[in-house]
């Protein structure tokens, strides 16, 4: 369907947050944090996680230029038309999380933070621990929002793999040190394939049941 870019702002050192006004039927089809859309410009398209809350328009997307359609999307001017498919995927399946006790660990790396952004709002009031993997602190996206979450009492730790000083760490290493027993926990993960695979293996070794490791696809 045709949609319109209604706002764009730089987010983090390399990316942009695009706000896209979509038809009401598309907004209604977005029901679960973690769903994603195909965005297109002149027939060239790609898939991007919806970073805003379900059921609302405009949709927000974090996009980092990497060639191809991502470059074309971030180059659009406010008011430009683009193509947006209906939301896809099951999302993270948070109904199961909300219906049961246990701590929730949210693991994100790089732009994967945009994929869990909506889930953090739905999980408000639960015992949530957010681990965000970046190369260094300056690479963090949504930094002002992270600081606001901390101010409201959310447990947030930024994990640097290539810090300017000291040894680098990865999200799965920090998780193992902080939560050696995950048998009663839930884990949401979003990030590069290698990070997700390492986190899955690490969580299994810490006792997390496989069905409690949640992805958005």
Backbone as CSV, one residue per row, in Angstrom:
resi,resn,N_x,N_y,N_z,CA_x,CA_y,CA_z,C_x,C_y,C_z
1,UNK,0.841,-1.194,0.000,0.000,0.000,0.000,0.877,1.245,0.000
2,UNK,0.329,2.325,-0.494,1.059,3.581,-0.483,0.958,4.220,0.894
3,UNK,2.051,4.761,1.382,2.100,5.434,2.677,2.928,6.700,2.513
4,UNK,2.998,7.474,3.593,3.697,8.761,3.509,4.666,8.915,4.662
5,UNK,5.851,9.394,4.338,6.836,9.720,5.358,6.442,11.044,6.012
6,UNK,6.190,11.002,7.332,5.717,12.210,8.010,6.770,12.813,8.937
7,UNK,7.839,12.072,9.199,8.914,12.636,10.022,10.154,11.782,9.834
8,UNK,11.292,12.410,10.009,12.576,11.696,9.961,13.542,12.443,10.845
9,UNK,14.294,11.693,11.630,15.290,12.341,12.489,16.479,11.422,12.654
10,UNK,17.665,11.986,12.794,18.840,11.136,13.021,18.720,10.422,14.360
11,UNK,19.164,9.174,14.392,19.124,8.390,15.625,20.431,7.631,15.752
12,UNK,21.198,7.956,16.771,22.502,7.341,16.920,23.485,7.908,15.917
13,UNK,24.678,7.356,15.864,25.729,7.943,15.022,25.558,7.697,13.536
14,UNK,24.755,6.688,13.134,24.703,6.346,11.717,23.289,6.191,11.154
15,UNK,22.272,6.092,11.997,20.949,5.743,11.501,19.934,6.866,11.571
16,UNK,18.715,6.538,11.111,17.600,7.473,11.095,16.358,6.761,11.608
17,UNK,15.503,7.520,12.283,14.193,7.023,12.694,13.164,7.659,11.769
18,UNK,12.488,6.819,10.984,11.482,7.283,10.043,10.094,7.020,10.602
19,UNK,9.218,8.010,10.522,7.816,7.863,10.911,6.980,7.839,9.647
20,UNK,6.207,6.769,9.499,5.462,6.534,8.266,3.980,6.404,8.590
21,UNK,3.165,7.329,8.057,1.720,7.255,8.241,1.163,6.164,7.338
22,UNK,0.448,5.197,7.926,-0.083,4.061,7.176,-1.601,4.063,7.263
23,UNK,-2.285,3.417,6.313,-3.742,3.307,6.384,-4.198,2.593,7.650
24,UNK,-5.437,2.873,8.056,-5.957,2.330,9.317,-5.924,0.808,9.354
25,UNK,-6.171,0.150,8.209,-6.186,-1.316,8.218,-4.800,-1.892,8.456
26,UNK,-3.777,-1.180,8.007,-2.423,-1.642,8.290,-2.066,-1.432,9.761
27,UNK,-2.456,-0.296,10.316,-2.200,-0.048,11.733,-2.881,-1.108,12.592
28,UNK,-4.100,-1.489,12.230,-4.833,-2.492,12.999,-4.206,-3.877,12.892
29,UNK,-3.485,-4.131,11.786,-2.853,-5.435,11.594,-1.571,-5.585,12.397
30,UNK,-1.087,-4.495,12.954,0.111,-4.554,13.808,-0.353,-4.806,15.235
31,UNK,-0.236,-6.035,15.685,-0.799,-6.445,16.974,0.229,-6.928,17.979
32,UNK,1.469,-7.191,17.545,2.448,-7.804,18.447,3.819,-7.173,18.272
33,UNK,4.434,-6.700,19.364,5.797,-6.192,19.266,6.715,-7.226,18.623
34,UNK,7.548,-6.762,17.723,8.451,-7.662,17.018,8.042,-7.914,15.579
35,UNK,6.816,-7.510,15.200,6.428,-7.661,13.802,7.245,-6.704,12.923
36,UNK,7.240,-6.962,11.640,8.053,-6.184,10.719,7.276,-5.947,9.427
37,UNK,7.767,-5.033,8.608,7.130,-4.681,7.342,8.161,-4.681,6.220
38,UNK,7.646,-4.883,5.037,8.455,-4.631,3.846,8.226,-3.183,3.432
39,UNK,9.299,-2.417,3.381,9.241,-1.042,2.907,9.847,-0.990,1.519
40,UNK,9.242,-0.182,0.632,9.748,-0.110,-0.717,9.728,1.296,-1.278
41,UNK,10.646,1.530,-2.207,10.700,2.777,-2.962,10.869,2.394,-4.433
42,UNK,9.882,2.755,-5.253,9.930,2.465,-6.696,10.179,0.985,-6.972
43,UNK,9.542,0.131,-6.187,9.632,-1.303,-6.416,10.783,-1.999,-5.718
44,UNK,11.783,-1.263,-5.253,12.912,-1.863,-4.521,12.566,-1.870,-3.042
45,UNK,12.692,-3.039,-2.387,12.229,-3.115,-1.007,13.138,-3.912,-0.095
46,UNK,12.829,-3.836,1.190,13.535,-4.586,2.216,12.661,-4.689,3.446
47,UNK,13.075,-5.514,4.407,12.267,-5.795,5.589,12.873,-5.102,6.816
48,UNK,11.996,-4.436,7.579,12.438,-3.654,8.728,11.464,-3.850,9.887
49,UNK,12.010,-3.987,11.101,11.179,-4.146,12.293,10.436,-2.850,12.589
50,UNK,9.194,-2.984,13.055,8.415,-1.826,13.482,8.861,-1.488,14.901
51,UNK,9.310,-0.252,15.087,9.886,0.136,16.378,8.894,0.837,17.292
52,UNK,7.695,1.130,16.788,6.691,1.843,17.584,5.694,0.862,18.191
53,UNK,4.794,1.382,19.028,3.844,0.544,19.744,2.790,-0.037,18.799
54,UNK,2.293,-1.246,19.074,1.277,-1.870,18.205,-0.013,-1.053,18.130
55,UNK,-0.667,-1.165,16.967,-1.993,-0.595,16.795,-2.045,0.886,16.537
56,UNK,-0.910,1.530,16.377,-0.900,2.975,16.212,-0.254,3.359,14.881
57,UNK,-0.639,4.479,14.366,0.005,5.072,13.195,0.423,6.484,13.583
58,UNK,1.596,6.958,13.184,2.491,6.334,12.206,3.308,5.189,12.788
59,UNK,3.795,4.323,11.873,4.779,3.324,12.234,6.146,4.007,12.276
60,UNK,7.007,3.547,13.185,8.381,4.038,13.240,9.339,2.910,12.871
61,UNK,10.356,3.264,12.100,11.365,2.302,11.668,12.746,2.920,11.860
62,UNK,13.639,2.153,12.487,15.039,2.574,12.553,15.743,1.990,11.337
63,UNK,16.397,2.847,10.568,17.069,2.396,9.342,18.472,2.971,9.312
64,UNK,19.419,2.077,9.076,20.822,2.473,8.988,21.287,2.281,7.550
65,UNK,21.778,3.315,6.902,22.189,3.178,5.501,23.223,2.066,5.330
66,UNK,22.923,1.168,4.406,23.837,0.048,4.159,23.823,-0.334,2.686
67,UNK,23.467,0.620,1.833,23.354,0.330,0.420,21.941,-0.088,0.057
68,UNK,21.612,-0.032,-1.211,20.308,-0.484,-1.681,19.161,0.350,-1.150
69,UNK,18.072,-0.338,-0.777,16.854,0.367,-0.400,17.015,1.176,0.879
70,UNK,17.879,0.747,1.795,18.049,1.509,3.030,18.569,2.914,2.737
71,UNK,19.481,3.033,1.777,19.979,4.354,1.395,18.871,5.208,0.789
72,UNK,18.034,4.591,-0.017,16.956,5.329,-0.659,15.908,5.774,0.355
73,UNK,15.642,4.944,1.345,14.642,5.293,2.351,15.089,6.483,3.198
74,UNK,16.332,6.457,3.657,16.771,7.548,4.534,16.984,8.841,3.762
75,UNK,17.035,8.745,2.434,17.188,9.945,1.617,15.848,10.617,1.305
76,UNK,14.735,9.958,1.623,13.422,10.536,1.334,13.192,11.804,2.154
77,UNK,12.499,12.735,1.559,12.109,13.950,2.261,10.753,13.746,2.918
78,UNK,10.507,14.462,4.011,9.202,14.403,4.665,8.122,14.772,3.650
79,UNK,7.056,13.980,3.625,5.985,14.168,2.658,6.066,13.226,1.481
80,UNK,7.213,12.540,1.313,7.387,11.625,0.187,6.549,10.370,0.367
81,UNK,6.175,9.766,-0.752,5.429,8.509,-0.734,6.393,7.329,-0.748
82,UNK,5.979,6.246,-0.107,6.713,4.992,-0.151,5.719,3.859,-0.029
83,UNK,6.191,2.639,-0.267,5.318,1.471,-0.207,5.547,0.733,1.108
84,UNK,4.445,0.345,1.755,4.523,-0.388,3.019,3.581,-1.581,2.948
85,UNK,4.108,-2.783,3.097,3.274,-3.979,3.138,2.653,-4.137,4.528
86,UNK,1.669,-5.015,4.633,1.062,-5.262,5.937,2.092,-5.872,6.896
87,UNK,1.941,-5.598,8.207,2.854,-6.191,9.184,2.897,-7.708,9.055
88,UNK,4.083,-8.249,9.228,4.309,-9.685,9.074,4.953,-10.260,10.333
89,UNK,4.896,-11.582,10.413,5.538,-12.300,11.507,4.668,-12.367,12.743
90,UNK,4.993,-13.300,13.645,4.209,-13.470,14.868,4.568,-12.506,15.981
91,UNK,5.675,-11.777,15.823,6.162,-10.980,16.946,6.774,-11.886,18.002
92,UNK,6.971,-11.327,19.177,7.657,-12.078,20.237,6.737,-13.017,21.030
93,UNK,5.442,-12.935,20.828,4.542,-13.803,21.581,4.518,-13.472,23.061
94,UNK,4.347,-12.195,23.379,4.439,-11.764,24.765,3.245,-12.177,25.616
95,UNK,2.168,-12.656,25.006,1.023,-13.113,25.803,1.453,-14.195,26.784
96,UNK,2.334,-15.077,26.332,2.815,-16.152,27.221,3.643,-15.580,28.364
97,UNK,4.444,-14.572,28.061,5.282,-13.954,29.093,4.414,-13.254,30.130
98,UNK,3.427,-12.503,29.652,2.573,-11.736,30.559,1.700,-12.638,31.423
99,UNK,1.446,-13.854,30.954,0.567,-14.761,31.679,1.307,-15.632,32.691
100,UNK,2.620,-15.479,32.793,3.379,-16.328,33.705,4.397,-15.491,34.459
101,UNK,4.828,-15.972,35.631,5.830,-15.231,36.402,7.232,-15.468,35.849
102,UNK,8.179,-14.892,36.532,9.573,-15.090,36.154,10.177,-13.838,35.572
103,UNK,11.469,-13.657,35.783,12.153,-12.482,35.231,12.230,-12.548,33.711
104,UNK,12.340,-11.380,33.096,12.437,-11.283,31.647,13.772,-10.619,31.304
105,UNK,14.567,-11.306,30.510,15.835,-10.758,30.031,15.669,-10.403,28.562
106,UNK,15.932,-9.158,28.230,15.838,-8.679,26.861,17.260,-8.439,26.358
107,UNK,17.634,-9.165,25.318,18.996,-9.117,24.790,18.949,-8.517,23.392
108,UNK,19.654,-7.427,23.197,19.658,-6.764,21.897,21.079,-6.362,21.552
109,UNK,21.362,-6.351,20.268,22.686,-5.908,19.818,22.516,-5.010,18.601
110,UNK,23.229,-3.885,18.611,23.195,-2.968,17.485,21.801,-2.483,17.181
111,UNK,21.419,-2.554,15.898,20.094,-2.109,15.495,18.985,-3.010,16.009
112,UNK,19.334,-4.162,16.575,18.337,-5.041,17.168,17.560,-4.378,18.299
113,UNK,18.120,-3.299,18.851,17.398,-2.588,19.904,16.073,-2.045,19.376
114,UNK,16.024,-1.666,18.091,14.766,-1.171,17.533,13.714,-2.261,17.496
115,UNK,14.143,-3.522,17.354,13.199,-4.627,17.300,12.551,-4.954,18.625
116,UNK,13.197,-4.597,19.743,12.624,-4.871,21.061,12.044,-3.613,21.699
117,UNK,12.161,-2.480,21.024,11.720,-1.201,21.597,10.244,-1.243,21.989
118,UNK,9.380,-1.751,21.113,7.951,-1.816,21.422,7.665,-2.812,22.542
119,UNK,8.441,-3.900,22.602,8.219,-4.912,23.638,8.469,-4.349,25.027
120,UNK,9.426,-3.444,25.154,9.741,-2.880,26.464,8.537,-2.130,27.031
121,UNK,7.775,-1.476,26.181,6.580,-0.784,26.652,5.514,-1.750,27.129
122,UNK,5.329,-2.847,26.414,4.325,-3.850,26.794,4.706,-4.531,28.105
123,UNK,5.995,-4.675,28.358,6.469,-5.388,29.557,6.593,-4.485,30.783
124,UNK,6.182,-3.232,30.669,6.256,-2.314,31.814,5.532,-2.932,33.011
125,UNK,6.176,-2.882,34.152,5.616,-3.459,35.362,6.157,-4.831,35.702
126,UNK,6.798,-5.494,34.739,7.433,-6.778,34.998,8.880,-6.561,35.431
127,UNK,9.483,-7.615,35.980,10.900,-7.583,36.305,11.681,-7.802,35.013
128,UNK,12.156,-6.688,34.421,12.809,-6.741,33.116,14.258,-6.293,33.257
129,UNK,15.143,-7.025,32.591,16.563,-6.695,32.556,16.958,-6.563,31.089
130,UNK,17.475,-5.409,30.713,17.835,-5.139,29.321,19.346,-5.077,29.186
131,UNK,19.885,-5.950,28.341,21.305,-5.943,28.012,21.435,-5.544,26.552
132,UNK,22.173,-4.464,26.301,22.314,-3.920,24.947,23.771,-4.027,24.520
133,UNK,24.022,-4.775,23.469,25.373,-4.931,22.971,25.714,-3.895,21.915
134,UNK,26.853,-3.228,22.086,27.357,-2.254,21.115,28.869,-2.432,21.010
135,UNK,29.456,-1.894,19.948,30.924,-1.924,19.885,31.505,-1.030,20.968
136,UNK,30.995,0.203,21.043,31.368,1.117,22.109,30.165,1.988,22.427
137,UNK,30.194,2.631,23.572,29.022,3.379,24.066,28.517,4.386,23.040
138,UNK,29.395,4.987,22.270,28.990,6.005,21.297,28.116,5.435,20.193
139,UNK,28.092,4.120,20.010,27.272,3.493,18.978,25.831,3.266,19.413
140,UNK,25.507,3.510,20.658,24.179,3.218,21.179,23.111,4.039,20.471
141,UNK,22.026,3.384,20.058,20.871,4.090,19.514,19.821,4.222,20.607
142,UNK,18.899,5.176,20.432,17.853,5.456,21.424,18.460,5.742,22.802
143,UNK,19.582,6.444,22.823,20.287,6.679,24.086,19.428,7.464,25.070
144,UNK,18.696,8.477,24.600,17.864,9.258,25.522,16.752,8.407,26.098
145,UNK,16.205,7.496,25.317,15.165,6.608,25.817,15.731,5.617,26.836
146,UNK,16.928,5.131,26.570,17.579,4.229,27.528,17.785,4.931,28.862
147,UNK,18.226,6.187,28.823,18.419,6.935,30.059,17.092,7.149,30.784
148,UNK,16.019,7.374,30.034,14.699,7.542,30.650,14.232,6.245,31.297
149,UNK,14.500,5.122,30.653,14.141,3.828,31.242,14.905,3.591,32.539
150,UNK,16.174,3.927,32.540,16.964,3.796,33.762,16.391,4.660,34.876
151,UNK,15.993,5.896,34.515,15.454,6.819,35.511,14.162,6.275,36.112
152,UNK,13.423,5.481,35.341,12.180,4.888,35.844,12.418,3.579,36.576
153,UNK,13.683,3.165,36.678,14.009,1.987,37.473,14.265,0.719,36.691
154,UNK,14.229,0.782,35.362,14.518,-0.429,34.595,16.008,-0.764,34.689
155,UNK,16.304,-2.043,34.847,17.686,-2.508,34.895,18.237,-2.561,33.477
156,UNK,19.151,-1.662,33.148,19.736,-1.585,31.810,21.250,-1.644,31.929
157,UNK,21.873,-2.481,31.107,23.330,-2.503,31.036,23.760,-2.478,29.571
158,UNK,24.612,-1.515,29.256,25.182,-1.426,27.915,26.497,-2.200,27.913
159,UNK,26.607,-3.150,27.011,27.742,-4.071,26.966,28.594,-3.734,25.745
160,UNK,29.833,-3.302,25.983,30.722,-2.891,24.903,31.654,-4.041,24.506
161,UNK,31.659,-4.364,23.217,32.556,-5.418,22.738,33.935,-4.883,22.360
162,UNK,34.014,-3.575,22.037,35.295,-2.960,21.683,35.425,-1.607,22.379
163,UNK,35.493,-1.621,23.697,35.559,-0.349,24.425,36.894,0.343,24.207
164,UNK,36.894,1.645,24.432,38.136,2.409,24.304,39.151,1.976,25.351
165,UNK,38.655,1.541,26.496,39.538,1.095,27.577,38.982,-0.195,28.172
166,UNK,39.864,-1.102,28.523,39.441,-2.334,29.156,39.082,-3.411,28.147
167,UNK,38.714,-4.581,28.680,38.405,-5.741,27.849,36.965,-5.675,27.362
168,UNK,36.760,-6.126,26.146,35.416,-6.180,25.592,34.640,-7.376,26.122
169,UNK,33.327,-7.238,26.113,32.454,-8.332,26.547,31.288,-8.433,25.557
170,UNK,30.614,-9.571,25.617,29.440,-9.791,24.792,28.223,-10.031,25.686
171,UNK,27.053,-9.795,25.103,25.817,-9.885,25.874,25.682,-11.239,26.558
172,UNK,25.970,-12.329,25.849,25.799,-13.656,26.436,26.741,-13.880,27.618
173,UNK,27.924,-13.242,27.597,28.843,-13.375,28.727,28.313,-12.643,29.951
174,UNK,27.773,-11.462,29.746,27.204,-10.700,30.864,25.994,-11.426,31.429
175,UNK,25.167,-11.968,30.554,23.993,-12.713,31.020,24.406,-13.893,31.897
176,UNK,25.419,-14.652,31.476,25.863,-15.812,32.246,26.378,-15.406,33.621
177,UNK,27.051,-14.239,33.695,27.579,-13.781,34.973,26.466,-13.295,35.902
178,UNK,25.440,-12.705,35.332,24.387,-12.098,36.145,23.225,-13.045,36.428
179,UNK,23.008,-14.031,35.574,21.848,-14.915,35.733,22.268,-16.353,35.480
180,UNK,22.983,-16.963,36.427,23.482,-18.313,36.203,22.399,-19.385,36.137
181,UNK,21.165,-19.055,36.560,20.062,-20.012,36.522,18.864,-19.345,35.848
182,UNK,18.539,-19.801,34.641,17.447,-19.195,33.873,16.223,-20.113,33.768
183,UNK,16.123,-21.090,34.645,15.050,-22.076,34.490,13.659,-21.449,34.554
184,UNK,13.481,-20.367,35.312,12.170,-19.741,35.458,12.059,-18.423,34.694
185,UNK,13.024,-18.137,33.841,13.072,-16.840,33.156,12.484,-16.926,31.751
186,UNK,12.319,-15.763,31.155,12.011,-15.613,29.735,13.121,-14.763,29.109
187,UNK,13.437,-15.047,27.855,14.472,-14.286,27.165,13.946,-13.865,25.797
188,UNK,14.052,-12.568,25.500,13.798,-12.034,24.165,15.144,-11.671,23.574
189,UNK,15.366,-12.035,22.323,16.646,-11.727,21.681,16.408,-11.139,20.302
190,UNK,17.202,-10.122,19.972,17.107,-9.495,18.652,18.462,-8.908,18.293
191,UNK,18.973,-9.280,17.135,20.281,-8.783,16.712,20.818,-9.617,15.566
192,UNK,22.093,-9.476,15.251,22.699,-10.260,14.173,22.594,-11.764,14.437
193,UNK,22.601,-12.540,13.363,22.412,-13.989,13.490,23.414,-14.622,14.447
194,UNK,24.681,-14.215,14.353,25.692,-14.806,15.220,25.436,-14.515,16.681
195,UNK,24.991,-13.297,16.992,24.679,-12.936,18.367,23.505,-13.751,18.886
196,UNK,22.462,-13.889,18.047,21.283,-14.648,18.467,21.641,-16.109,18.718
197,UNK,22.433,-16.698,17.835,22.832,-18.095,18.000,23.648,-18.281,19.279
198,UNK,24.582,-17.363,19.546,25.399,-17.470,20.759,24.537,-17.314,22.001
199,UNK,23.572,-16.422,21.952,22.681,-16.235,23.105,21.794,-17.454,23.315
200,UNK,21.310,-18.034,22.231,20.472,-19.232,22.367,21.254,-20.352,23.053
201,UNK,22.474,-20.581,22.573,23.297,-21.642,23.164,23.620,-21.324,24.623
202,UNK,23.960,-20.063,24.890,24.287,-19.684,26.262,23.106,-19.853,27.194
203,UNK,21.921,-19.471,26.741,20.727,-19.597,27.577,20.400,-21.063,27.861
204,UNK,20.564,-21.915,26.852,20.308,-23.343,27.060,21.245,-23.907,28.125
205,UNK,22.509,-23.467,28.110,23.468,-23.964,29.100,23.148,-23.461,30.511
206,UNK,22.359,-22.387,30.597,21.965,-21.835,31.897,20.603,-22.342,32.347
207,UNK,20.060,-23.303,31.626,18.828,-23.964,32.057,17.548,-23.405,31.473
208,UNK,17.635,-22.438,30.557,16.414,-21.861,29.994,15.721,-22.880,29.097
209,UNK,14.437,-23.175,29.337,13.699,-24.056,28.420,13.646,-23.439,27.026
210,UNK,13.771,-24.259,26.005,13.854,-23.759,24.629,12.669,-22.896,24.256
211,UNK,11.473,-23.250,24.752,10.280,-22.499,24.381,10.214,-21.133,25.044
212,UNK,11.120,-20.844,25.964,11.160,-19.536,26.621,12.198,-18.591,26.008
213,UNK,12.841,-19.034,24.946,13.765,-18.182,24.188,12.991,-17.638,22.998
214,UNK,12.659,-16.359,23.022,11.702,-15.796,22.078,12.377,-14.907,21.048
215,UNK,12.057,-15.167,19.788,12.500,-14.353,18.668,11.267,-13.746,17.994
216,UNK,11.482,-12.805,17.105,10.346,-12.160,16.454,10.096,-12.707,15.052
217,UNK,10.543,-13.931,14.793,10.303,-14.537,13.481,10.178,-16.045,13.633
